[in-house]
Amino acid sequence: MYDYAQVQLLGRATADASLSNIDDDTRSSKATFTLALNIPIRRGQKIDTKTIYRRVMVLGSFATYVASCQESGGLKGRLINVVGIMDDENLGDQNYREMIRVAPGAGFIKVMDRRNSNDG
């Protein structure tokens, strides 16, 4: 039996994705970006907002999808729904960074809207 740390996030991209091997059919496509997530925190009668950031790595045909969304006006500021697996990205020399891995068959991604200048 395998244990999975499945997560679902809904947040806004902080910048355009970093793309690699999108046009190369011989290697796996990859897109990485960061989501900003606003979390409500209740302190007494007041509700504050805390923003956390999560790194997302999208693989395969999902990376191609992210690249096409990015070509049509950019990714920064867009609302994105992600279902994926918690994972560690190996940075070398026994250093790791937490990230969400999204791949066909093991996740889901939907790039939704663009924040208007009126949205604040």
N, C-alpha and C positions, 0 to 999 in steps of 0.2 A: 504494500500500500504506500502511496506517495502522499505527502502533505504539501499542499499548495497554499501560498499566502496570496489569495486573489483579492484585488482591490478594484474599486470603482471611484474615479475622480471626475469632477466637473469643475473646470477652471478656465482661466484665460492664459494663452501663450504669452510669455514675457518677451519673446523675440522670434524671428524667423528660425526655422529648423536648420540644423546643420545636416546636409545631405551627402551620402556617399554611395557610389556604385548604382545610381538610379538608372542610368542608360546602359549598364553593363549586364548582359544576359548571363554571363558565366559566373558572376559572383552575387552574393546575397545583397540586396538593397537595404539601406539603413538610414533612418532619419532620427535625430535626437533634438529635443527641445525641453524647455522648462515650463511647467504650469504654475501659475499663482492661484492659490486656493484661499478664499476668505472663510474663516471659521468663526461662528458666533460664540462668545464666551460671556456667561452670565456672572456678574459680580454684584450681589445684592439685588437691587431693583433695576440696575443698569445692564444693558447688553453691549459689550464691546466687540470689536472685530479684530481677530488676529490673522495675519496673512502668513501662510506657509508655502514653501516652494518645493516641488517635486520634479525630478528629472525623469523624462520619458524617452525610452528607446523603442522605435517602431520598426519592424522588420518586414521584408518581403513585399508583397503587393500592397500592404498597408502603407509602407514607406513611399511607394509610387503614388498612392492616393494623397498622402500629405504633400508630396512635391507638386502635384497638380493643383491642390488647394492653395499652396503657397504662390504658384505662378499666377493665379487669378486674384491678385491684390495683396498678397503677403499673409503670413500666419500670425504676426504679432497682434495681440488684442482680441483675437477670435476666441469664442467660447468653444471648448473642446470637451467631449465626453470620452473617457478612456476606461476600458475594463482590461486589466492585465494582471501580471504576476509580479510580486515583489522579488527583486533580485539584487545582486551586487555586481557592480561594474568593476572589473579588475584594472586598477591604474598602474600596476607594476610595483615591485619592491614591497609586496605584501600590504599594499594600500588599496582599499576598496571604497566605493561610493554607492550609496543606496540609490536605486532607480526602479522604475516600473517598466517591465518588458511586455510589449504588445506584439503578437504575431498571429497570423491567420491560423485558426484552429485552437488558439489559446488566448484569445482576447478579441477586442472590438475597439474601433475608434470612429468617432463622428465629429467632423469639423462643422460647427453650426453657423454662427452669425459673426458679423463684424460689429464691434462697438461703435456707435455713432458719436460724433463730437458732442452731441447733446446729452449723452448718457453720463457724463461726469467722470 
